[in-house]
């Protein structure tokens, strides 16, 4: 659809303030952790003790936003944000024919990038379904493509034993029983609709039953946009009955299994020392859209790696999103970003595996700590202001210090710095770090000690001679 047509059609739709939307988005992000609070303990989160525990091992996954909106290539909420009348928007289905879609290529990129599972938008807010649903004709089978995309991806995932999670939008801009009332992420009332929440919930449950019955083992269900904030635990109960290994997020009809801080909206989640319940943060490589955008601006590697590190180092999961083109191809720049991040994650991955988070062990702003037995992992999450890092109050040299990013040894010393003259206490320092050379990533240092971590802070007598800074 031409941009001129979009602008022309804007006059036919009741205007909805994008400023109001942003306020709602921020409000929703804050709600995303409402029942998944932050804590300052660093203790490990209790596992489920059932088939859902795969989630604790996978940690890092690929999010895919794909649908009709990928054809104009502007935003996944194209219909709403560009004020496109429903009658015009549905015509995009006549163009849906992603012949270059190859699920194996998606999964190749996913695995190359260090990701362990994948989450696909089966139905976004526009209501277009990527599977062979019997509940609406507005689906991929009634297009030139005539193929079941969820089926194709699920077959590929099962063959490669990759966990598949399914995204589903509760808000629906096409189904006539959904009450579009002009609230956030809704169309204004549509003249030919017959709003009926009971009928819509029947439609929704039948679609959930299809998704949880026709595609083998499913590992997760990712709800989105419960605009009416409707509660109905029976829906998640149905998913658990049909798919016992499926983890369920907290954006549906009850609290689910995990929280979902989005992008950089939730400052509380971003700055928390830890979480007392399971969290899966989500972010997109594109700054404007989750779906494909033809002229997208992309986040820097540093911004994304910093975000990923900050959640993985606090025992949370992370979904990083890409938006394939209307042909089904993940854009080259997006793929390169994933690959570069994958190289970083591979090099530092041991700092996230079978560890505890304990950032209180040092007084170093911008640093996150994970630990295992007698090993500390120092995540320099905020860009270092210099090429040295003081790890107060640690004052014992590690037996071995390695920069995981490069595998090279780190120069370490314990001595008194002029800035600590008042206490006359020496502290462990990491020196000659490649802060400038590796400014577009997160440095992670591995410190191995020859004693329990409880003994790496030794009492020093300030009256004795202490080695000064060299």
N, C-alpha and C positions, 0 to 999 in steps of 0.2 A: 504494500500500500504506500502511495507516495506521501511524503511529508506534507505537501500542499493540501492533500485530501484530509489529512489528520487535523491540520489547523482549521480547515474549513468546517469540519464536523464538530469542532470544539464548541461552537455556538449552540449546538443542539443538545448539549449535555449540561445538566446543572453543575455549576462550578463547585469544586470541593477544594478547600484551601490546603496546599501542600505544607504550609506552616503548621496547620492543625495536624496533618499526618505525621510530621516530624515529632510533634509533641506526643502523639500516640505511640510512635515507634519507640521513643525514649521511655515512655511509661511502660510499654510492653516489655522492653528489655529489663527494666527494673523488676517487673513481675516475674520474669523468667527464672529468678532465683528465690522467689518468695518463700517456697517451702524447701529450698535447698540452701540453707544458710552457710555463711562463711564461719570459719573458726580459726583460732590462733594456736592450735595444739600441734599441728603437723602429724597427727596420728593417722594411720592408714584407715581407709574407709572399709567398713565391713562388707564382705562379699555376699552374694545372694545365696550361695550354697546350692545352686542348681544350674541348668543349662545356660542361663544368662551370663555366667561368669566369663564367657569368652570376651566380653566387653572390656574387662580389666586387663586382658593381655593385648588386645588389638590396639587400643590407645589412639591411633591416628588414622583417619579415614578420608576418603574422597566424597565430596558432596557434588551432585550434578543437578543443575537447574536446566531443564530442557522442555520445550513445548512449542506451540504455535508462535509465541512471542519471539522465538529465535529467527523467524523469517524476516520481519522488519528490522530486527537487531537493534533494539533501543533499550528495552527494560522488560523484566519478567512480568511487571504489572502494567504493561503497555496499554491495555484496554482502559484501565482506570486513570493512569497518570496522563495519558495523551487524550483523554476524554473521547474515546472512540465509541460510537454507538454499537450496541451488541450486534445489530443486523449487519454492520460493516465488519466487525471483528471476526465473526464466525466464517466469513469468506476466506480467511487465511487457511482454513482447513482444505480448501480446494487446491492450495499450493503445497500441502504437506506431502513430501515425497523424498525423505532423507536417504537416498540411495547409497550414500557413502558411509552410513552408520555401520560400524563394525565393533561390536562389544568387546571383541578380543583386543582391539587396539586400545580401547579405554582401559581395560584391565592391565595391559602391558605397561601403559604409562603409570597407572596407579601403583603397581608393584615396583616399577623402576624408581618411583618417587618415595618409596618407603612406607606407603600406605597399606593398611591391612584389611580394610573393608570399604564398602561403597554404599552411598545412600542416593536414591534416584527420586526425583519428583514424579510420582505417578499421575497426580492431578494437582495443578496449581490453582490459583484463585480464579483463573478464567474458565475452569471447569472442563477443559479438554483432557481426555483420558488417554494415557499411553498404553492401555491394555485392552483386551477383548472383553469389555464389560457389556453385560446384557441390560444394564440399568439406564443407559442413554446412548443415543446414536452419535453423540458428539465425541467420537473416539477415533483412534488411529486406524481401525479396521475399515472405517467408512471414508477412506481417503485413497488417493492414488497409490499410497504405500502399501496398504492392505496387510500390514504385518503387526504382530503383537510385540511391542518393544520391551515391555516388562518380561514377556516370555523369552525373548532373545537374550536379554541380559541375565535373567535368572539361570537359563541353561548354561551360559558361559561361566557364571559364578559357581554353579554346582560342579561343573567339570573341573574347575581349578580350586575348588574348596575355599572360595572367597565368600565371607559373610555378606549377605545382601540385606539392606534395610530400605524400607519404603516410606517416602514422604507423601502426606495426603493433606490437602487444604480443606478445612471445614467450611470456610467461606467459599461461595460458589457464585460466579457471575453469570452462569448459564442455566442452571437448573431452576425451573420456574417455581418450585416449592420453597427454595431458600429465601428467607425474608431479607432481601436487599433493601435496607432502610436509609442508606446514605451515611451510615456510621463509618468509622475508619475501616479502610480496606473493603468497602462495599460500594456497589453502584447505588445511585438514587433509585427509588421505586420504579419498576418497569411496568409499562401499561398492560402487557398481556400476561404478567405473572400471576400466579395463584399462591401467595405465601401460605405455607402450612408447615409448621415446625415438625409436627408428628410425622407427616408424610416425608419430609426431608430426612428426618432421622432414620426412617425405614430405608430410604434410598441409600443413605450413608452406610448403614449397617450391612446392607446387602453387598455394597461395593467392598467393604472391609472383608466380608465373608469370601468374596471372589479372590481378593488379593491374598488372603491367608489360606486358601484352599487349592488354588489352581497352579501354584508356582513352586511347589516343593517346599523345602525348609527356608523360612524367612527368619532373619536374625534381629530385626528391629522394625519398629513402627514410629515414624516421625510426624506427629501431628503439627499443624500450624493454623493459626488464625481462628481461634474459637471466639469470634467477635461477641456473641451473646453471653460468653462466660458461663455456658451451660454445663451442669454437672450430671454425669450419668456413668457410674462405675461399671455398668454392665457392658459397655463398649470395650473397654480394656480387658474385661473378664473374658469376652469372646475371643479377643486376640490371644490371650494367655492360654485359653483352652485349645485353640487351633494351632498355635505356634509357641510352645513353651520356652523356646530359646530366645524369643524376641524381647529385647529391651524396649521400653516405651518412654517417650519423653513426657515433659510436664505441660505441654501446650494443648492437650486434649481435654478429656472429660473428667479426669481426676489428676492427682499429683504425679502419677507415673513413677518411673524409676530414676530419672535424672533431670537436672536443670540444664538450661540452654542459653547462656549468655551469648549475645549476638554482636558481631563486629566489635566496635569500641564503645558501644552505648552504655554499658554497665561498668562504671568506674569502681563500684564496690567489689564486683567480682574480679576486676583487673588488679586491684590492690590488696585483696584479701591474702592473708598468710597461708590459708588452707581452706578446705571445705569439709563440712561434716556429713555431706551426702554426695553421691556421684554427680559429676558435672561433665557435659560435653559442650565446649565452646564451639562456635561456628563463625567463619569468616570467608570472604570471597577474595580471589586474587584481583578482581576488578573493583575500582573505587566507587563506581556508580551503580552497577547492576550485578545481580546474581546470574541472570540469564545473559546470553550473548549480546554484546553491544559493539556495533561496527567500529566505532571510534573510541573504544574504552581507554581510560587512563588506569594504569596498574600500580598497585602498591610496590614499594621497594622490597627487595629481598629482606633487608634489615627489619623493616616493620613487621613483615609476616613471620620471620623467624623469631623475632622477639616475642610476638604474641604466642606462637606455638610453644616456645620454650617456657614461657611464663605459666602456661596451663599444664603442660606435661610435667614440669618440675614440681607442681603442686597436686599431683595424683589425679589430674583431670584428663578427659579425652579431648580430642580436637578434630573437627571436620573442616577441611579446606575445599572451597567450592570453585568449580569451573563451569562455564556456560558454553556448550557446543553450538556450532552454527546450525542454521536450518538444514544443512546437509548431513549433520551428525558428526562433524569434525571438531575436535577440541582445538581452539585457535593456537597457532604456533607459539605466540608470546606467552600465553597461559601455560602451555606444556613446558616451555623452557623454565618458567618460574618454578613449577612443580619439580622439575628435574634438579634444578640447583638446590632447592630446599631439601630434596631427597638426599643429595650428597652430604649436606650438612648433617641431616638427621642420622644417616648411616655412621658418620664419624663419631657422633656423640651419643649414640643410642644407649650405650650401657649405663649412662647417667640417669636414664628413665626406667630401667628394668629392675624390678624387685628391690626398690629403694623406698626409703622414707623421706619425707620433706621436713626440714628443720632449719629454717632460715634465721632462727633466733640464736644459733650457735655462734654467729659472728655479727659484729657491728660494722657492716659495710653497705651503705646505701646502694640500691640497684642490684644487689647480689642475691641470688636464690641458691639454696643449698639442698642437695639430696645426699643421702648417706646409705651405706651398706657396710655392716661390720666395722672394720677399721679404716674405711675409705670415705673421704669426703669428695663430693663433686661441686665445684664452684662455678655456678652459672652467672657469667657477667652479663646479666640481662639488659641492663641499661648501658648505653654506650660508655666505655671507660673514658674518663677525662684525661687520662695519662697512660703511660706504658707500665705503670706499677700499680699494685693493689695491696693494701695493708689489711690483714685479716684479724683485727682486734676481736677478742682478747687472746686468740691462739698465740702461744709463744714456744711451741715445740716444732722443730723441723720435721717434715715428712721424710720417710725413708726413700720415697720416690715421688716425683712430681712430673706430670705429663700434660701437655696441652692436647686434648683429644682431637681437636680440629686438624692438627698436623701430625700428631704422634711424636712430636719432639719434646725433649726435656725442658722443664721450666727452671729458670734461675731463681733459687729461694734463699732467704737469709732471715735470721732472727736477730734483730739489733734495735738499739734505741734511736728513734728519729727525733729531730729537734722539736717537732710539733707535739711530742709526748713528754716534754721536759717536766711538766708539772707532776705527773705520776711516776716519772723515772722508770717506766715499764717498757721493756722491749716487746716487739710483736713480730709475728710471721709476715714476711713481705714476699709477694711474687713480683719479679723484676723482669725488665726487657720484654714485656709482652708485645706481640705484633698488633697493637691497637690501631695503628694507622694502616698497616698493610691489609688488615682484615676488618676494616671498619663497617663492612656491609653484612656482617654476620654476628652471631653471638658466640663468644669464646667460652669454652667449658674446660676447666682445669680439673684433673684427677689427682688428688693428694692421698697417698697411701702411707699410713702411719704404722709404726712398730709396736703400738700399744692401743688399748681401748680408747675410743674417742673421749670418754670421760676424763682421760688423763692428758689431753693435749693443751690444757690450760694449767700451767704450773705457777705456784706462788713464787714471786721474786722479791728479794730483800732490796729495797731501793738504796740501802746504805752501802751495798757492795759495789765493786767496780763492774760496770756493764759495758759490753762492747758497743762502741758508738757507730753511727752510720759510716759506711765505707764510701 
